[in-house]
Amino acid sequence: MILMKEKIPVAIVGFGSQGRRTAEAVARQNDMKVMGVALSQPDFSAHLASRVGYPIYSMEPKAMSVFKKAGISCKGTIENLLPKVKAVVDCTPAGVGKQNKDRFYGNYNIKVVFQAGEDPANADIPAFFSITTYNKALKAKFVRVASPFAVSAGRTLWALLQKVGVKRVLCTFVRAGSETTRAHQGPVDTIIPEPPANLQRIKWELNHIFSETEILLSSVKVPSILLDVQSIFFELAEKVRLNTVTNLLSTTSRVSVISSDEGLFSTDTLFEFFRRTRPSSADMYEVCVWKEQIEVNGNTLRLTQAVDPHSVHIPDVIDAIRAMTTKISRNESARLTDQSLGMLKPSFKV
């Protein structure tokens, strides 16, 4: 168990879209330190991690010479890195985390956080959501963070459940079809409905966290590499006023009520705002709800929110590390995480 004044030594395995974001978020915590990044080959991600200054470790001993030939200095192998850390965040492609667990992680006294692509069966906590499962993670060795889609929809759902109750949720994800460095994958000039089977795990996660609420999901992919938009209808347990909902969301952690009147009327304006104002990256950790899109009719609530599917869950990853390795309370961890990441206040004004 780590004491408050000590820094939690953390290893990042994989340095793709999630690894880069996770490493940056860990490095910005005053009580954590990135001890190294473990990689399988000296590709673009490896060169990027090396340039940032993270110590590089090879997943395979025989690959160390390949890294050296590519001009990247290796400190050793992953088996040299793991004894130095208390926690690992595995950011490898889906299925690889299970292989790493069987081959490496089980041999060391470390805690491991998996991404949502991994099979829930590989974790003691199959869908970590900081608000609801933080205290359960203390005794866990392996935790899988819920998907960005479940985390983002869950933040507003949780707030409403605590205040007025929710009977049913109907949510449509309008998803960016790709992301930076992968724009060539498309889609281009088309909108693609998501196969229902792809939504089953997200629905399972939400039902796992919010077991008493009926949840229906749909999704389409659009030609964008920026943010997602979620259109959500809530059937509430009682009638509410518009001001009640607006005030509730304006005081909910990791949710920010924004206004089109202030120029934040689209995903690209939001992206530009964060790109210009966030201390280092343009990652958007908040769920941003448009004030003008909040509508109430009796016990039916409609709202529209913007989400960065690549980073909205990162605060939960940071909380998971603290939950597993320290005695810090959930509220204190959330405060430390949000402050270090420069997150917006719920009642945000430009």
C-alpha positions as CSV (number, residue, x, y, z in Angstrom):
1,M,0.0,0.0,0.0
2,I,1.3,3.4,-1.0
3,L,1.4,6.2,1.5
4,M,0.1,9.6,0.5
5,K,3.5,11.3,0.3
6,E,5.0,8.6,-2.0
7,K,4.6,8.6,-5.7
8,I,2.8,5.6,-7.2
9,P,5.2,4.0,-9.7
10,V,3.2,3.2,-12.9
11,A,4.1,1.3,-16.1
12,I,2.3,1.9,-19.4
13,V,2.2,-1.1,-21.7
14,G,1.5,0.0,-25.3
15,F,1.7,3.6,-26.5
16,G,-1.0,3.9,-29.2
17,S,-4.0,6.2,-28.9
18,Q,-4.8,5.1,-25.3
19,G,-1.2,4.7,-24.1
20,R,-0.2,8.2,-25.1
21,R,-3.2,9.7,-23.3
22,T,-2.9,7.6,-20.2
23,A,0.9,8.2,-19.9
24,E,0.3,12.0,-20.1
25,A,-2.5,11.9,-17.5
26,V,-0.4,9.8,-15.1
27,A,2.6,12.1,-15.6
28,R,0.5,15.1,-14.6
29,Q,-0.5,13.6,-11.2
30,N,1.6,14.9,-8.3
31,D,1.4,11.5,-6.6
32,M,2.2,9.2,-9.6
33,K,5.2,8.6,-11.9
34,V,5.6,6.9,-15.2
35,M,8.4,4.5,-14.7
36,G,8.5,3.3,-18.2
37,V,6.6,2.3,-21.4
38,A,6.8,-1.2,-22.7
39,L,6.6,-1.7,-26.4
40,S,6.9,-4.5,-28.9
41,Q,8.6,-2.7,-31.8
42,P,10.3,0.6,-32.7
43,D,7.4,2.1,-34.7
44,F,5.9,5.6,-34.7
45,S,4.6,5.2,-31.2
46,A,8.0,4.1,-29.9
47,H,9.7,7.1,-31.4
48,L,7.0,9.4,-30.0
49,A,7.4,7.9,-26.5
50,S,11.1,8.2,-26.7
51,R,11.0,11.8,-27.8
52,V,8.6,12.7,-24.9
53,G,11.2,11.3,-22.6
54,Y,9.6,8.1,-21.2
55,P,12.0,5.2,-20.4
56,I,11.5,2.5,-23.1
57,Y,11.4,-1.2,-22.4
58,S,11.0,-4.0,-24.9
59,M,8.3,-6.7,-24.6
60,E,10.8,-9.2,-26.0
61,P,14.5,-9.6,-25.3
62,K,15.3,-10.3,-28.9
63,A,13.7,-7.0,-30.0
64,M,16.1,-4.9,-28.0
65,S,18.7,-4.9,-30.8
66,V,15.9,-3.8,-33.2
67,F,15.1,-0.8,-31.0
68,K,18.8,0.0,-30.8
69,K,19.2,-0.2,-34.6
70,A,16.2,2.2,-34.9
71,G,17.9,4.7,-32.6
72,I,15.8,4.1,-29.6
73,S,17.6,3.2,-26.3
74,C,16.0,0.4,-24.3
75,K,16.4,0.3,-20.5
76,G,15.7,-3.5,-20.6
77,T,12.7,-5.8,-21.0
78,I,9.2,-5.6,-19.5
79,E,10.5,-8.1,-16.9
80,N,13.0,-5.5,-15.8
81,L,10.2,-2.9,-15.6
82,L,7.5,-4.7,-13.7
83,P,9.4,-5.2,-10.4
84,K,9.8,-1.4,-10.2
85,V,6.1,-0.6,-10.3
86,K,2.9,-0.9,-8.2
87,A,0.5,-0.5,-11.1
88,V,0.3,-1.2,-14.8
89,V,-2.1,0.3,-17.3
90,D,-2.3,-2.1,-20.2
91,C,-3.1,-0.1,-23.4
92,T,-2.5,-2.8,-25.9
93,P,-5.1,-3.9,-28.6
94,A,-8.0,-6.1,-27.6
95,G,-7.0,-9.6,-26.5
96,V,-3.3,-8.7,-26.0
97,G,-3.9,-7.7,-22.4
98,K,-5.0,-11.2,-21.6
99,Q,-1.8,-12.6,-23.1
100,N,0.2,-10.2,-21.1
101,K,-1.7,-11.1,-18.0
102,D,-1.0,-14.8,-18.5
103,R,2.7,-14.3,-19.4
104,F,3.8,-11.4,-17.2
105,Y,1.4,-9.8,-14.7
106,G,0.5,-12.8,-12.7
107,N,4.2,-13.2,-11.7
108,Y,4.4,-9.9,-9.9
109,N,2.8,-8.2,-6.9
110,I,1.3,-5.5,-9.1
111,K,-2.2,-4.1,-9.9
112,V,-3.3,-3.9,-13.5
113,V,-5.8,-1.7,-15.2
114,F,-7.2,-3.0,-18.6
115,Q,-8.9,-1.0,-21.3
116,A,-12.5,-1.7,-22.4
117,G,-11.4,-3.8,-25.3
118,E,-10.4,-6.6,-23.0
119,D,-12.8,-9.4,-22.1
120,P,-14.6,-8.5,-18.8
121,A,-13.8,-12.0,-17.6
122,N,-10.2,-11.1,-17.3
123,A,-10.8,-8.6,-14.5
124,D,-11.9,-8.8,-10.8
125,I,-13.9,-5.7,-11.5
126,P,-15.2,-6.1,-15.1
127,A,-16.6,-2.6,-15.5
128,F,-14.9,-0.1,-13.3
129,F,-16.8,3.2,-13.0
130,S,-15.2,5.5,-10.5
131,I,-18.5,6.8,-9.0
132,T,-19.8,3.3,-8.2
133,T,-17.0,0.8,-7.9
134,Y,-14.0,2.8,-6.5
135,N,-14.2,1.3,-3.0
136,K,-14.5,-2.2,-4.4
137,A,-11.1,-1.9,-6.2
138,L,-9.0,-1.9,-3.1
139,K,-9.0,-5.7,-3.0
140,A,-8.8,-6.2,-6.8
141,K,-5.7,-7.1,-8.7
142,F,-7.1,-6.7,-12.2
143,V,-9.6,-4.0,-13.1
144,R,-11.2,-3.3,-16.5
145,V,-12.3,0.3,-17.0
146,A,-15.8,0.6,-18.6
147,S,-15.9,1.8,-22.2
148,P,-15.9,5.5,-22.9
149,F,-19.5,5.3,-24.2
150,A,-20.7,3.7,-20.9
151,V,-18.6,6.1,-18.8
152,S,-19.9,9.2,-20.6
153,A,-23.6,8.2,-20.7
154,G,-23.2,7.0,-17.1
155,R,-22.2,10.3,-15.7
156,T,-25.4,12.1,-16.6
157,L,-27.5,9.0,-15.8
158,W,-25.9,8.7,-12.4
159,A,-26.7,12.3,-11.5
160,L,-30.3,11.9,-12.5
161,L,-30.7,8.6,-10.7
162,Q,-29.5,10.2,-7.5
163,K,-31.9,13.1,-7.8
164,V,-35.1,12.0,-9.4
165,G,-34.7,8.4,-10.6
166,V,-34.6,7.0,-14.1
167,K,-36.9,4.3,-15.5
168,R,-35.6,4.1,-19.1
169,V,-32.8,5.5,-21.2
170,L,-32.8,5.8,-25.0
171,C,-29.4,6.8,-26.3
172,T,-28.1,7.3,-29.9
173,F,-24.3,7.6,-30.3
174,V,-23.2,9.7,-33.3
175,R,-19.6,8.4,-33.4
176,A,-16.5,9.8,-35.1
177,G,-15.7,7.1,-37.6
178,S,-11.9,7.5,-37.1
179,E,-9.3,9.5,-35.3
180,T,-6.0,11.2,-35.9
181,T,-3.3,9.0,-37.5
182,R,-6.1,6.6,-38.6
183,A,-8.2,8.9,-40.8
184,H,-7.3,6.8,-43.9
185,Q,-9.5,4.0,-42.4
186,G,-12.7,6.1,-43.2
187,P,-15.6,6.2,-43.3
188,V,-15.6,8.8,-46.1
189,D,-18.8,10.5,-47.4
190,T,-21.1,8.0,-45.7
191,I,-22.9,7.3,-42.5
192,I,-22.8,3.7,-41.2
193,P,-25.3,2.3,-38.7
194,E,-23.5,0.4,-35.9
195,P,-24.3,-3.4,-35.9
196,P,-26.4,-4.2,-32.9
197,A,-23.9,-6.8,-31.7
198,N,-21.3,-4.0,-31.3
199,L,-23.5,-2.3,-28.8
200,Q,-24.1,-5.3,-26.6
201,R,-21.0,-4.9,-24.5
202,I,-21.8,-1.2,-23.9
203,K,-25.3,-2.1,-22.9
204,W,-24.0,-4.8,-20.6
205,E,-21.7,-2.4,-18.9
206,L,-24.4,0.1,-18.3
207,N,-26.8,-2.6,-17.0
208,H,-23.9,-3.9,-14.8
209,I,-23.5,-0.4,-13.3
210,F,-27.2,0.6,-13.3
211,S,-29.1,-2.6,-12.9
212,E,-32.5,-1.1,-12.3
213,T,-32.7,1.0,-15.4
214,E,-33.9,-0.1,-18.9
215,I,-31.4,0.9,-21.5
216,L,-31.8,1.0,-25.3
217,L,-28.9,2.0,-27.5
218,S,-28.3,2.8,-31.2
219,S,-25.2,4.2,-33.0
220,V,-24.0,5.5,-36.3
221,K,-20.5,6.3,-37.5
222,V,-19.9,9.6,-39.4
223,P,-17.0,11.0,-41.4
224,S,-15.2,12.8,-38.5
225,I,-12.0,12.4,-36.5
226,L,-13.0,14.7,-33.6
227,L,-15.6,14.2,-31.0
228,D,-18.8,12.1,-30.6
229,V,-22.3,13.4,-29.9
230,Q,-24.8,11.5,-27.8
231,S,-28.5,12.2,-28.0
232,I,-30.2,10.8,-24.9
233,F,-33.8,10.6,-23.8
234,F,-34.5,9.8,-20.2
235,E,-37.9,8.6,-18.8
236,L,-37.7,9.9,-15.3
237,A,-39.4,8.5,-12.2
238,E,-41.1,11.8,-11.6
239,K,-41.9,15.1,-13.3
240,V,-39.1,17.7,-13.1
241,R,-38.6,21.3,-14.1
242,L,-36.0,22.4,-16.7
243,N,-34.2,24.5,-14.1
244,T,-33.9,21.5,-11.8
245,V,-32.1,19.5,-14.5
246,T,-29.9,22.3,-15.6
247,N,-28.9,23.1,-12.0
248,L,-28.3,19.4,-11.3
249,L,-26.0,19.0,-14.3
250,S,-24.3,22.3,-13.5
251,T,-23.1,20.9,-10.2
252,T,-22.2,17.4,-11.4
253,S,-18.5,16.4,-11.3
254,R,-16.9,15.7,-14.8
255,V,-20.0,17.1,-16.5
256,S,-19.9,20.6,-17.9
257,V,-22.9,22.6,-19.1
258,I,-21.8,24.7,-22.1
259,S,-23.7,27.2,-24.2
260,S,-23.9,27.8,-28.0
261,D,-24.2,31.5,-27.2
262,E,-20.6,31.5,-26.0
263,G,-19.4,30.1,-29.3
264,L,-19.2,26.5,-28.4
265,F,-21.9,25.4,-30.8
266,S,-20.3,22.4,-32.5
267,T,-17.7,19.6,-32.0
268,D,-15.0,21.5,-33.9
269,T,-15.4,24.7,-31.8
270,L,-15.1,22.5,-28.6
271,F,-12.1,20.8,-30.0
272,E,-10.5,24.1,-30.9
273,F,-11.2,25.5,-27.4
274,F,-9.5,22.6,-25.7
275,R,-6.7,22.6,-28.1
276,R,-5.9,26.2,-27.3
277,T,-6.6,26.2,-23.6
278,R,-5.7,22.8,-22.2
279,P,-2.2,22.9,-20.7
280,S,-0.7,20.2,-23.0
281,S,-3.1,18.1,-25.1
282,A,-6.5,18.8,-26.6
283,D,-8.0,15.8,-24.8
284,M,-11.5,16.5,-23.5
285,Y,-12.1,14.6,-20.2
286,E,-15.5,16.2,-19.5
287,V,-18.9,15.4,-20.8
288,C,-20.1,18.6,-22.3
289,V,-23.9,19.1,-22.3
290,W,-25.3,21.9,-24.5
291,K,-27.6,24.0,-22.3
292,E,-29.9,24.8,-25.3
293,Q,-30.4,21.1,-26.0
294,I,-31.8,20.3,-22.5
295,E,-35.6,19.9,-22.9
296,V,-38.1,18.6,-20.3
297,N,-41.7,17.5,-21.0
298,G,-43.3,16.1,-17.8
299,N,-41.1,13.2,-16.8
300,T,-39.3,13.0,-20.2
301,L,-35.9,14.6,-20.5
302,R,-33.9,15.1,-23.7
303,L,-30.3,16.3,-23.8
304,T,-27.4,16.3,-26.2
305,Q,-23.8,16.0,-25.1
306,A,-20.4,16.0,-26.7
307,V,-17.8,13.4,-25.7
308,D,-14.2,12.6,-26.6
309,P,-14.4,8.8,-26.9
310,H,-10.6,8.6,-26.7
311,S,-10.2,10.4,-23.4
312,V,-13.5,10.8,-21.4
313,H,-12.7,7.7,-19.4
314,I,-9.1,8.7,-18.6
315,P,-10.0,10.2,-15.2
316,D,-11.5,6.9,-14.3
317,V,-8.3,5.1,-15.2
318,I,-6.4,7.5,-12.9
319,D,-8.9,6.9,-10.1
320,A,-8.6,3.1,-10.6
321,I,-4.8,3.3,-10.0
322,R,-5.4,5.2,-6.7
323,A,-8.2,2.9,-5.6
324,M,-6.1,-0.2,-6.1
325,T,-2.8,1.1,-4.5
326,T,-3.7,3.7,-1.9
327,K,-6.1,4.5,1.0
328,I,-7.2,7.8,-0.6
329,S,-11.0,8.2,-0.6
330,R,-12.9,8.4,-3.9
331,N,-13.8,12.0,-3.4
332,E,-10.2,13.0,-2.7
333,S,-9.0,11.0,-5.7
334,A,-11.5,12.7,-8.0
335,R,-10.4,16.1,-6.7
336,L,-6.8,15.4,-7.3
337,T,-7.4,13.9,-10.7
338,D,-9.7,16.7,-11.9
339,Q,-7.4,19.4,-10.7
340,S,-4.3,17.9,-12.3
341,L,-6.0,17.4,-15.6
342,G,-7.4,21.0,-15.6
343,M,-11.0,19.9,-15.9
344,L,-13.7,22.5,-16.4
345,K,-16.1,23.4,-13.6
346,P,-19.6,22.0,-14.1
347,S,-21.1,25.5,-14.4
348,F,-18.6,26.5,-17.1
349,K,-18.4,30.0,-18.6
350,V,-16.1,31.0,-21.4
